[in-house]
Amino acid sequence: MELAIVIAGAVVVYRACLTAVFYPVPFWDFRRWH
């Protein structure tokens, strides 16, 4: 249960980093789109 939460959090952070690197958009916009 906790492991799944950690993995999900890691994926969100990973995708957020990719978005920040390849598509420099506000973080709020990323959250709205996701």
Beta strands, then each sheet from edge to edge (+ up, - down):
end
